[in-house]
C-alpha cells in the first residue's frame, strides 16, 4: 500500500474547490468571448468602420 508523504489538509481541499470553480468561470468567459468573436467575424460582410480611407459607401449621397 502506498501512502502520501504528507496528509492533505482541509484548507487545501477547500482552496482546490474554489480554484476549480474560478477556472470554470474563466473558461466560460473565454468561450463566450470566442463565440461572440466568431459570430462577429462570420457576419463580416456588413462590417464597415473608419480606417483612414475614403469609401463612397460610407458618405451620404454619394453611395449607390
PDB file with one MODEL, atoms N, CA, C and O in Angstrom:
MODEL        1
ATOM      1  N   UNK A   1       0.841  -1.182   0.000  1.00  0.00           N
ATOM      2  CA  UNK A   1       0.000   0.000   0.000  1.00  0.00           C
ATOM      3  C   UNK A   1       0.885   1.244   0.000  1.00  0.00           C
ATOM      4  O   UNK A   1       1.820   1.337   0.795  1.00  0.00           O
ATOM      5  N   UNK A   2       0.600   2.189  -0.876  1.00  0.00           N
ATOM      6  CA  UNK A   2       1.385   3.411  -0.997  1.00  0.00           C
ATOM      7  C   UNK A   2       0.659   4.523  -0.255  1.00  0.00           C
ATOM      8  O   UNK A   2      -0.541   4.728  -0.437  1.00  0.00           O
ATOM      9  N   UNK A   3       1.402   5.237   0.582  1.00  0.00           N
ATOM     10  CA  UNK A   3       0.811   6.347   1.330  1.00  0.00           C
ATOM     11  C   UNK A   3       1.437   7.653   0.868  1.00  0.00           C
ATOM     12  O   UNK A   3       2.596   7.688   0.456  1.00  0.00           O
ATOM     13  N   UNK A   4       0.664   8.714   0.939  1.00  0.00           N
ATOM     14  CA  UNK A   4       1.179  10.032   0.580  1.00  0.00           C
ATOM     15  C   UNK A   4       2.215  10.458   1.607  1.00  0.00           C
ATOM     16  O   UNK A   4       2.141  10.083   2.777  1.00  0.00           O
ATOM     17  N   UNK A   5       3.178  11.244   1.153  1.00  0.00           N
ATOM     18  CA  UNK A   5       4.204  11.709   2.074  1.00  0.00           C
ATOM     19  C   UNK A   5       3.633  12.659   3.121  1.00  0.00           C
ATOM     20  O   UNK A   5       4.034  12.622   4.284  1.00  0.00           O
ATOM     21  N   UNK A   6       2.704  13.503   2.709  1.00  0.00           N
ATOM     22  CA  UNK A   6       2.077  14.448   3.627  1.00  0.00           C
ATOM     23  C   UNK A   6       0.564  14.305   3.507  1.00  0.00           C
ATOM     24  O   UNK A   6       0.024  14.166   2.409  1.00  0.00           O
ATOM     25  N   UNK A   7      -0.091  14.339   4.627  1.00  0.00           N
ATOM     26  CA  UNK A   7      -1.552  14.293   4.595  1.00  0.00           C
ATOM     27  C   UNK A   7      -2.069  15.628   4.075  1.00  0.00           C
ATOM     28  O   UNK A   7      -1.552  16.683   4.441  1.00  0.00           O
ATOM     29  N   UNK A   8      -3.103  15.583   3.210  1.00  0.00           N
ATOM     30  CA  UNK A   8      -3.660  16.814   2.650  1.00  0.00           C
ATOM     31  C   UNK A   8      -4.554  17.484   3.675  1.00  0.00           C
ATOM     32  O   UNK A   8      -5.460  16.861   4.229  1.00  0.00           O
ATOM     33  N   UNK A   9      -4.296  18.734   3.918  1.00  0.00           N
ATOM     34  CA  UNK A   9      -5.056  19.491   4.906  1.00  0.00           C
ATOM     35  C   UNK A   9      -6.407  19.904   4.321  1.00  0.00           C
ATOM     36  O   UNK A   9      -6.550  20.017   3.103  1.00  0.00           O
ATOM     37  N   UNK A  10      -7.386  20.126   5.180  1.00  0.00           N
ATOM     38  CA  UNK A  10      -8.726  20.524   4.740  1.00  0.00           C
ATOM     39  C   UNK A  10      -8.689  21.859   3.989  1.00  0.00           C
ATOM     40  O   UNK A  10      -9.485  22.084   3.077  1.00  0.00           O
ATOM     41  N   UNK A  11      -7.768  22.739   4.373  1.00  0.00           N
ATOM     42  CA  UNK A  11      -7.626  24.031   3.705  1.00  0.00           C
ATOM     43  C   UNK A  11      -7.300  23.839   2.222  1.00  0.00           C
ATOM     44  O   UNK A  11      -7.820  24.562   1.371  1.00  0.00           O
ATOM     45  N   UNK A  12      -6.445  22.870   1.915  1.00  0.00           N
ATOM     46  CA  UNK A  12      -6.074  22.624   0.523  1.00  0.00           C
ATOM     47  C   UNK A  12      -7.253  22.112  -0.284  1.00  0.00           C
ATOM     48  O   UNK A  12      -7.402  22.457  -1.456  1.00  0.00           O
ATOM     49  N   UNK A  13      -8.083  21.299   0.327  1.00  0.00           N
ATOM     50  CA  UNK A  13      -9.271  20.794  -0.369  1.00  0.00           C
ATOM     51  C   UNK A  13     -10.240  21.933  -0.682  1.00  0.00           C
ATOM     52  O   UNK A  13     -10.791  21.989  -1.782  1.00  0.00           O
ATOM     53  N   UNK A  14     -10.453  22.836   0.269  1.00  0.00           N
ATOM     54  CA  UNK A  14     -11.346  23.975   0.025  1.00  0.00           C
ATOM     55  C   UNK A  14     -10.758  24.902  -1.021  1.00  0.00           C
ATOM     56  O   UNK A  14     -11.477  25.388  -1.894  1.00  0.00           O
ATOM     57  N   UNK A  15      -9.465  25.152  -0.944  1.00  0.00           N
ATOM     58  CA  UNK A  15      -8.812  26.034  -1.918  1.00  0.00           C
ATOM     59  C   UNK A  15      -8.904  25.442  -3.321  1.00  0.00           C
ATOM     60  O   UNK A  15      -9.132  26.166  -4.290  1.00  0.00           O
ATOM     61  N   UNK A  16      -8.725  24.118  -3.430  1.00  0.00           N
ATOM     62  CA  UNK A  16      -8.844  23.469  -4.741  1.00  0.00           C
ATOM     63  C   UNK A  16     -10.258  23.625  -5.280  1.00  0.00           C
ATOM     64  O   UNK A  16     -10.433  23.847  -6.478  1.00  0.00           O
ATOM     65  N   UNK A  17     -11.257  23.517  -4.435  1.00  0.00           N
ATOM     66  CA  UNK A  17     -12.635  23.690  -4.870  1.00  0.00           C
ATOM     67  C   UNK A  17     -12.897  25.089  -5.395  1.00  0.00           C
ATOM     68  O   UNK A  17     -13.554  25.258  -6.422  1.00  0.00           O
ATOM     69  N   UNK A  18     -12.384  26.096  -4.691  1.00  0.00           N
ATOM     70  CA  UNK A  18     -12.540  27.482  -5.153  1.00  0.00           C
ATOM     71  C   UNK A  18     -11.781  27.711  -6.450  1.00  0.00           C
ATOM     72  O   UNK A  18     -12.293  28.364  -7.359  1.00  0.00           O
ATOM     73  N   UNK A  19     -10.568  27.183  -6.545  1.00  0.00           N
ATOM     74  CA  UNK A  19      -9.781  27.343  -7.768  1.00  0.00           C
ATOM     75  C   UNK A  19     -10.455  26.658  -8.953  1.00  0.00           C
ATOM     76  O   UNK A  19     -10.447  27.182 -10.066  1.00  0.00           O
ATOM     77  N   UNK A  20     -11.029  25.502  -8.712  1.00  0.00           N
ATOM     78  CA  UNK A  20     -11.733  24.798  -9.778  1.00  0.00           C
ATOM     79  C   UNK A  20     -12.945  25.603 -10.233  1.00  0.00           C
ATOM     80  O   UNK A  20     -13.194  25.724 -11.433  1.00  0.00           O
ATOM     81  N   UNK A  21     -13.693  26.148  -9.296  1.00  0.00           N
ATOM     82  CA  UNK A  21     -14.846  26.976  -9.644  1.00  0.00           C
ATOM     83  C   UNK A  21     -14.446  28.206 -10.433  1.00  0.00           C
ATOM     84  O   UNK A  21     -15.087  28.548 -11.426  1.00  0.00           O
ATOM     85  N   UNK A  22     -13.394  28.869  -9.998  1.00  0.00           N
ATOM     86  CA  UNK A  22     -12.908  30.053 -10.702  1.00  0.00           C
ATOM     87  C   UNK A  22     -12.412  29.690 -12.100  1.00  0.00           C
ATOM     88  O   UNK A  22     -12.629  30.440 -13.052  1.00  0.00           O
ATOM     89  N   UNK A  23     -11.753  28.548 -12.224  1.00  0.00           N
ATOM     90  CA  UNK A  23     -11.284  28.099 -13.534  1.00  0.00           C
ATOM     91  C   UNK A  23     -12.434  27.842 -14.481  1.00  0.00           C
ATOM     92  O   UNK A  23     -12.352  28.162 -15.667  1.00  0.00           O
ATOM     93  N   UNK A  24     -13.514  27.261 -13.964  1.00  0.00           N
ATOM     94  CA  UNK A  24     -14.687  27.002 -14.796  1.00  0.00           C
ATOM     95  C   UNK A  24     -15.330  28.312 -15.241  1.00  0.00           C
ATOM     96  O   UNK A  24     -15.743  28.441 -16.394  1.00  0.00           O
ATOM     97  N   UNK A  25     -15.419  29.290 -14.327  1.00  0.00           N
ATOM     98  CA  UNK A  25     -15.988  30.598 -14.679  1.00  0.00           C
ATOM     99  C   UNK A  25     -15.126  31.296 -15.730  1.00  0.00           C
ATOM    100  O   UNK A  25     -15.656  31.864 -16.685  1.00  0.00           O
ATOM    101  N   UNK A  26     -13.817  31.259 -15.564  1.00  0.00           N
ATOM    102  CA  UNK A  26     -12.924  31.888 -16.548  1.00  0.00           C
ATOM    103  C   UNK A  26     -13.011  31.195 -17.908  1.00  0.00           C
ATOM    104  O   UNK A  26     -13.010  31.861 -18.943  1.00  0.00           O
ATOM    105  N   UNK A  27     -13.087  29.870 -17.911  1.00  0.00           N
ATOM    106  CA  UNK A  27     -13.214  29.141 -19.168  1.00  0.00           C
ATOM    107  C   UNK A  27     -14.539  29.490 -19.851  1.00  0.00           C
ATOM    108  O   UNK A  27     -14.591  29.606 -21.075  1.00  0.00           O
ATOM    109  N   UNK A  28     -15.599  29.656 -19.074  1.00  0.00           N
ATOM    110  CA  UNK A  28     -16.882  30.065 -19.637  1.00  0.00           C
ATOM    111  C   UNK A  28     -16.817  31.443 -20.250  1.00  0.00           C
ATOM    112  O   UNK A  28     -17.383  31.678 -21.317  1.00  0.00           O
ATOM    113  N   UNK A  29     -16.124  32.367 -19.579  1.00  0.00           N
ATOM    114  CA  UNK A  29     -15.973  33.725 -20.105  1.00  0.00           C
ATOM    115  C   UNK A  29     -15.181  33.715 -21.408  1.00  0.00           C
ATOM    116  O   UNK A  29     -15.542  34.407 -22.360  1.00  0.00           O
ATOM    117  N   UNK A  30     -14.114  32.942 -21.453  1.00  0.00           N
ATOM    118  CA  UNK A  30     -13.307  32.837 -22.675  1.00  0.00           C
ATOM    119  C   UNK A  30     -14.140  32.248 -23.803  1.00  0.00           C
ATOM    120  O   UNK A  30     -14.058  32.713 -24.940  1.00  0.00           O
ATOM    121  N   UNK A  31     -14.944  31.224 -23.500  1.00  0.00           N
ATOM    122  CA  UNK A  31     -15.803  30.626 -24.517  1.00  0.00           C
ATOM    123  C   UNK A  31     -16.841  31.631 -25.023  1.00  0.00           C
ATOM    124  O   UNK A  31     -17.149  31.660 -26.215  1.00  0.00           O
ATOM    125  N   UNK A  32     -17.381  32.455 -24.116  1.00  0.00           N
ATOM    126  CA  UNK A  32     -18.356  33.472 -24.511  1.00  0.00           C
ATOM    127  C   UNK A  32     -17.730  34.503 -25.444  1.00  0.00           C
ATOM    128  O   UNK A  32     -18.310  34.843 -26.475  1.00  0.00           O
ATOM    129  N   UNK A  33     -16.549  35.000 -25.086  1.00  0.00           N
ATOM    130  CA  UNK A  33     -15.866  35.995 -25.916  1.00  0.00           C
ATOM    131  C   UNK A  33     -15.490  35.379 -27.268  1.00  0.00           C
ATOM    132  O   UNK A  33     -15.622  36.031 -28.304  1.00  0.00           O
ATOM    133  N   UNK A  34     -15.028  34.140 -27.261  1.00  0.00           N
ATOM    134  CA  UNK A  34     -14.681  33.475 -28.519  1.00  0.00           C
ATOM    135  C   UNK A  34     -15.917  33.309 -29.393  1.00  0.00           C
ATOM    136  O   UNK A  34     -15.864  33.560 -30.597  1.00  0.00           O
ATOM    137  N   UNK A  35     -17.025  32.890 -28.797  1.00  0.00           N
ATOM    138  CA  UNK A  35     -18.261  32.727 -29.555  1.00  0.00           C
ATOM    139  C   UNK A  35     -18.737  34.030 -30.158  1.00  0.00           C
ATOM    140  O   UNK A  35     -19.134  34.062 -31.323  1.00  0.00           O
ATOM    141  N   UNK A  36     -18.705  35.110 -29.385  1.00  0.00           N
ATOM    142  CA  UNK A  36     -19.099  36.412 -29.908  1.00  0.00           C
ATOM    143  C   UNK A  36     -18.180  36.858 -31.032  1.00  0.00           C
ATOM    144  O   UNK A  36     -18.635  37.461 -32.004  1.00  0.00           O
ATOM    145  N   UNK A  37     -16.898  36.570 -30.908  1.00  0.00           N
ATOM    146  CA  UNK A  37     -15.938  36.927 -31.951  1.00  0.00           C
ATOM    147  C   UNK A  37     -16.221  36.151 -33.231  1.00  0.00           C
ATOM    148  O   UNK A  37     -16.175  36.723 -34.320  1.00  0.00           O
ATOM    149  N   UNK A  38     -16.512  34.868 -33.118  1.00  0.00           N
ATOM    150  CA  UNK A  38     -16.806  34.046 -34.297  1.00  0.00           C
ATOM    151  C   UNK A  38     -18.051  34.567 -34.998  1.00  0.00           C
ATOM    152  O   UNK A  38     -18.078  34.657 -36.226  1.00  0.00           O
ATOM    153  N   UNK A  39     -19.083  34.910 -34.232  1.00  0.00           N
ATOM    154  CA  UNK A  39     -20.308  35.436 -34.832  1.00  0.00           C
ATOM    155  C   UNK A  39     -20.037  36.772 -35.512  1.00  0.00           C
ATOM    156  O   UNK A  39     -20.527  37.013 -36.615  1.00  0.00           O
ATOM    157  N   UNK A  40     -19.268  37.638 -34.873  1.00  0.00           N
ATOM    158  CA  UNK A  40     -18.961  38.953 -35.445  1.00  0.00           C
ATOM    159  C   UNK A  40     -18.159  38.810 -36.733  1.00  0.00           C
ATOM    160  O   UNK A  40     -18.436  39.508 -37.708  1.00  0.00           O
ATOM    161  N   UNK A  41     -17.188  37.935 -36.755  1.00  0.00           N
ATOM    162  CA  UNK A  41     -16.343  37.763 -37.937  1.00  0.00           C
ATOM    163  C   UNK A  41     -17.110  37.065 -39.056  1.00  0.00           C
ATOM    164  O   UNK A  41     -16.898  37.372 -40.229  1.00  0.00           O
ATOM    165  N   UNK A  42     -17.991  36.137 -38.714  1.00  0.00           N
ATOM    166  CA  UNK A  42     -18.736  35.436 -39.756  1.00  0.00           C
ATOM    167  C   UNK A  42     -19.727  36.361 -40.456  1.00  0.00           C
ATOM    168  O   UNK A  42     -20.118  36.087 -41.591  1.00  0.00           O
ATOM    169  N   UNK A  43     -20.140  37.440 -39.814  1.00  0.00           N
ATOM    170  CA  UNK A  43     -21.004  38.444 -40.435  1.00  0.00           C
ATOM    171  C   UNK A  43     -20.176  39.635 -40.908  1.00  0.00           C
ATOM    172  O   UNK A  43     -20.656  40.769 -40.879  1.00  0.00           O
ATOM    173  N   UNK A  44     -18.960  39.398 -41.337  1.00  0.00           N
ATOM    174  CA  UNK A  44     -18.023  40.462 -41.666  1.00  0.00           C
ATOM    175  C   UNK A  44     -18.351  41.255 -42.901  1.00  0.00           C
ATOM    176  O   UNK A  44     -17.801  42.340 -43.089  1.00  0.00           O
ATOM    177  N   UNK A  45     -19.237  40.753 -43.763  1.00  0.00           N
ATOM    178  CA  UNK A  45     -19.535  41.493 -44.981  1.00  0.00           C
ATOM    179  C   UNK A  45     -20.214  42.826 -44.686  1.00  0.00           C
ATOM    180  O   UNK A  45     -20.116  43.752 -45.492  1.00  0.00           O
ATOM    181  N   UNK A  46     -20.903  42.947 -43.548  1.00  0.00           N
ATOM    182  CA  UNK A  46     -21.579  44.200 -43.224  1.00  0.00           C
ATOM    183  C   UNK A  46     -20.753  45.095 -42.303  1.00  0.00           C
ATOM    184  O   UNK A  46     -21.209  46.169 -41.910  1.00  0.00           O
ATOM    185  N   UNK A  47     -19.546  44.663 -41.957  1.00  0.00           N
ATOM    186  CA  UNK A  47     -18.712  45.460 -41.057  1.00  0.00           C
ATOM    187  C   UNK A  47     -17.997  46.546 -41.847  1.00  0.00           C
ATOM    188  O   UNK A  47     -17.198  46.249 -42.735  1.00  0.00           O
ATOM    189  N   UNK A  48     -18.277  47.777 -41.532  1.00  0.00           N
ATOM    190  CA  UNK A  48     -17.566  48.904 -42.126  1.00  0.00           C
ATOM    191  C   UNK A  48     -17.245  49.867 -41.006  1.00  0.00           C
ATOM    192  O   UNK A  48     -18.096  50.166 -40.168  1.00  0.00           O
ATOM    193  N   UNK A  49     -16.022  50.349 -40.992  1.00  0.00           N
ATOM    194  CA  UNK A  49     -15.609  51.257 -39.939  1.00  0.00           C
ATOM    195  C   UNK A  49     -14.607  52.250 -40.511  1.00  0.00           C
ATOM    196  O   UNK A  49     -14.164  52.118 -41.652  1.00  0.00           O
ATOM    197  N   UNK A  50     -14.260  53.231 -39.715  1.00  0.00           N
ATOM    198  CA  UNK A  50     -13.299  54.244 -40.127  1.00  0.00           C
ATOM    199  C   UNK A  50     -11.902  53.644 -40.138  1.00  0.00           C
ATOM    200  O   UNK A  50     -11.390  53.239 -39.094  1.00  0.00           O
ATOM    201  N   UNK A  51     -11.284  53.584 -41.309  1.00  0.00           N
ATOM    202  CA  UNK A  51      -9.934  53.042 -41.409  1.00  0.00           C
ATOM    203  C   UNK A  51      -9.022  53.951 -42.231  1.00  0.00           C
ATOM    204  O   UNK A  51      -8.109  53.474 -42.905  1.00  0.00           O
ATOM    205  N   UNK A  52      -9.268  55.260 -42.174  1.00  0.00           N
ATOM    206  CA  UNK A  52      -8.423  56.282 -42.795  1.00  0.00           C
ATOM    207  C   UNK A  52      -8.409  56.211 -44.316  1.00  0.00           C
ATOM    208  O   UNK A  52      -7.454  56.668 -44.945  1.00  0.00           O
ATOM    209  N   UNK A  53      -9.439  55.651 -44.909  1.00  0.00           N
ATOM    210  CA  UNK A  53      -9.550  55.658 -46.365  1.00  0.00           C
ATOM    211  C   UNK A  53     -10.935  56.172 -46.732  1.00  0.00           C
ATOM    212  O   UNK A  53     -11.906  55.946 -46.010  1.00  0.00           O
ATOM    213  N   UNK A  54     -11.016  56.864 -47.863  1.00  0.00           N
ATOM    214  CA  UNK A  54     -12.301  57.385 -48.319  1.00  0.00           C
ATOM    215  C   UNK A  54     -13.038  56.296 -49.076  1.00  0.00           C
ATOM    216  O   UNK A  54     -12.533  55.765 -50.065  1.00  0.00           O
ATOM    217  N   UNK A  55     -14.248  55.963 -48.603  1.00  0.00           N
ATOM    218  CA  UNK A  55     -15.074  54.976 -49.292  1.00  0.00           C
ATOM    219  C   UNK A  55     -16.428  55.609 -49.568  1.00  0.00           C
ATOM    220  O   UNK A  55     -17.085  56.100 -48.650  1.00  0.00           O
ATOM    221  N   UNK A  56     -16.841  55.601 -50.811  1.00  0.00           N
ATOM    222  CA  UNK A  56     -18.131  56.250 -51.163  1.00  0.00           C
ATOM    223  C   UNK A  56     -19.322  55.627 -50.448  1.00  0.00           C
ATOM    224  O   UNK A  56     -20.321  56.312 -50.229  1.00  0.00           O
ATOM    225  N   UNK A  57     -19.252  54.364 -50.081  1.00  0.00           N
ATOM    226  CA  UNK A  57     -20.373  53.717 -49.428  1.00  0.00           C
ATOM    227  C   UNK A  57     -20.670  54.258 -48.036  1.00  0.00           C
ATOM    228  O   UNK A  57     -21.767  54.069 -47.511  1.00  0.00           O
ATOM    229  N   UNK A  58     -19.692  54.930 -47.443  1.00  0.00           N
ATOM    230  CA  UNK A  58     -19.876  55.458 -46.087  1.00  0.00           C
ATOM    231  C   UNK A  58     -20.286  56.914 -46.063  1.00  0.00           C
ATOM    232  O   UNK A  58     -20.700  57.409 -45.015  1.00  0.00           O
ATOM    233  N   UNK A  59     -20.188  57.613 -47.169  1.00  0.00           N
ATOM    234  CA  UNK A  59     -20.579  59.022 -47.187  1.00  0.00           C
ATOM    235  C   UNK A  59     -22.012  59.150 -47.696  1.00  0.00           C
ATOM    236  O   UNK A  59     -22.457  58.366 -48.534  1.00  0.00           O
ATOM    237  N   UNK A  60     -22.703  60.116 -47.194  1.00  0.00           N
ATOM    238  CA  UNK A  60     -24.097  60.288 -47.557  1.00  0.00           C
ATOM    239  C   UNK A  60     -24.222  60.918 -48.948  1.00  0.00           C
ATOM    240  O   UNK A  60     -23.478  61.834 -49.299  1.00  0.00           O
ATOM    241  N   UNK A  61     -25.167  60.416 -49.720  1.00  0.00           N
ATOM    242  CA  UNK A  61     -25.486  60.999 -51.002  1.00  0.00           C
ATOM    243  C   UNK A  61     -24.613  60.553 -52.154  1.00  0.00           C
ATOM    244  O   UNK A  61     -24.971  60.785 -53.308  1.00  0.00           O
ATOM    245  N   UNK A  62     -23.472  59.918 -51.887  1.00  0.00           N
ATOM    246  CA  UNK A  62     -22.609  59.503 -52.997  1.00  0.00           C
ATOM    247  C   UNK A  62     -22.616  57.997 -53.190  1.00  0.00           C
ATOM    248  O   UNK A  62     -22.055  57.507 -54.170  1.00  0.00           O
ATOM    249  N   UNK A  63     -23.230  57.252 -52.291  1.00  0.00           N
ATOM    250  CA  UNK A  63     -23.266  55.798 -52.417  1.00  0.00           C
ATOM    251  C   UNK A  63     -24.335  55.355 -53.391  1.00  0.00           C
ATOM    252  O   UNK A  63     -25.070  56.173 -53.943  1.00  0.00           O
ATOM    253  N   UNK A  64     -24.414  54.044 -53.599  1.00  0.00           N
ATOM    254  CA  UNK A  64     -25.413  53.530 -54.540  1.00  0.00           C
ATOM    255  C   UNK A  64     -26.748  53.431 -53.917  1.00  0.00           C
ATOM    256  O   UNK A  64     -27.705  53.016 -54.571  1.00  0.00           O
TER     257      UNK A  64
ENDMDL
END
